[in-house]
Amino acid sequence: MKDIYEPLLLEDNADNNIEKRIVSTGTNNKLQHQQSLQSNKQDLDQAVELDVKPSQLNLQRIDVTINNKIENYSGKIIGSVLRETDGQQVANAIILLYFGSGTEFPVYRTTSDENGNFFINDLPPGFYTIVATFNNMQCISRNLKVLPGETCEQSLSLVQRVNYTYNQSNW
């Protein structure tokens, strides 16, 4: 005997479940009942996680212009020497120029003029240290950057030099 299946009912119940009932009929008119339950529960506002592998492309345009109009690549340092206490310009102050941050061997020596101004010309590009002294006053200015063909302006304020003496007998 071969059973023949015919769907009788598709219904949606209160739990959002679709119920499907199939009845089997045979030659002996005996009813067989089969039930299939399918659940469809889906929240439409659900969060979705995506695995995104971002890629980023950065393009930069760099223009380099070489200006060959500079015939002299040497730089200058100009400035004035002042007393810090009253702001007056100091004439005949001794100006020593050192290459880099050291103060052992000066590469240039000059004095300020009657108005307290000084000029140091024809310097190769680089970093310099300037020391100005007058009587018992001094000023040290470090890391002056001299660029090719440019002028660096530097004012120097002299302060009273303090000398410490060490006496071993006091210890």
Secondary structure, DSSP 8 states (H G I E B T S, - for coil): ---EEEEEEEEE-TTSEEEEEEEEE-TT---EEEEEEEE----TT----------------------TT-S---EEEEEEEEETTT--B-TT-EEEEEETT--SS-SEEEE--TTSEEEEEEE-SEEEEEEEEETTEEEEEEEEEE-TT-EEEEEEEEEE-------GGG-
